[in-house]
Amino acid sequence: MPDPLHGKTLEQILTSLVEDYGWEELGERINIRCFTSDPSIKSSLKFLRKTPWARKKVENLYLAMVRRGNWPPRR
């Protein structure tokens, strides 16, 4: 199986997660303030680009979503 992250930008990954889970569930799955307190793509990207551990959690959740076959989004 090819790497699902190959060719994906962080913005594309985050947008996919928000479309699939929504901000509330995303904040429950990855408890970081940029997802739980007035979330937006722009503010989340700013935080994730500066915070490698948080970016890794986002990438891992995206990979799990793809492997489970939760694509396209439920919403």
C-alpha positions as CSV (number, residue, x, y, z in Angstrom):
1,M,0.0,0.0,0.0
2,P,1.4,3.4,-0.9
3,D,2.1,5.9,1.8
4,P,-1.3,7.8,2.3
5,L,0.7,10.9,3.5
6,H,2.7,11.2,0.3
7,G,1.8,14.3,-1.6
8,K,-0.6,15.5,1.1
9,T,-0.2,18.9,2.7
10,L,-0.8,19.4,6.4
11,E,-3.8,21.6,5.4
12,Q,-5.3,18.8,3.3
13,I,-4.8,16.3,6.1
14,L,-6.4,18.6,8.7
15,T,-9.3,19.5,6.4
16,S,-10.0,15.8,5.8
17,L,-10.0,15.1,9.6
18,V,-12.4,18.0,10.3
19,E,-14.7,16.9,7.5
20,D,-14.8,13.4,8.8
21,Y,-14.8,13.9,12.6
22,G,-15.8,17.6,13.1
23,W,-14.0,19.9,15.5
24,E,-15.6,18.5,18.6
25,E,-14.7,14.9,18.0
26,L,-11.3,15.9,16.7
27,G,-10.7,17.7,20.0
28,E,-11.8,14.7,22.0
29,R,-9.4,12.4,20.0
30,I,-6.5,14.8,20.1
31,N,-6.9,17.0,23.2
32,I,-5.1,20.2,22.1
33,R,-6.4,23.7,22.6
34,C,-6.3,24.6,18.9
35,F,-9.0,21.9,18.4
36,T,-11.1,22.6,21.5
37,S,-11.1,26.4,22.0
38,D,-12.4,28.4,19.0
39,P,-10.9,26.1,16.4
40,S,-10.1,27.1,12.8
41,I,-8.0,25.6,10.1
42,K,-5.7,28.6,10.1
43,S,-4.9,28.7,13.8
44,S,-4.6,24.9,14.0
45,L,-2.1,24.9,11.1
46,K,0.0,27.6,12.7
47,F,0.2,25.5,15.9
48,L,0.8,22.2,14.2
49,R,3.6,23.6,12.0
50,K,5.5,24.7,15.1
51,T,4.7,21.6,17.3
52,P,6.1,18.3,15.9
53,W,4.5,16.0,18.6
54,A,1.0,17.5,17.8
55,R,1.5,17.2,14.0
56,K,2.5,13.5,14.5
57,K,-0.7,12.9,16.4
58,V,-2.7,14.5,13.5
59,E,-0.9,12.4,10.9
60,N,-1.4,9.2,12.9
61,L,-5.1,9.9,13.2
62,Y,-5.3,10.6,9.5
63,L,-3.5,7.3,8.8
64,A,-5.9,5.4,11.1
65,M,-8.9,7.0,9.3
66,V,-7.6,6.0,5.9
67,R,-6.8,2.5,7.0
68,R,-10.3,2.0,8.5
69,G,-11.8,3.1,5.2
70,N,-13.4,6.2,6.7
71,W,-12.9,8.0,3.5
72,P,-14.7,9.8,2.0
73,P,-15.9,11.7,5.0
74,R,-19.0,10.7,6.9
75,R,-20.4,14.3,7.0
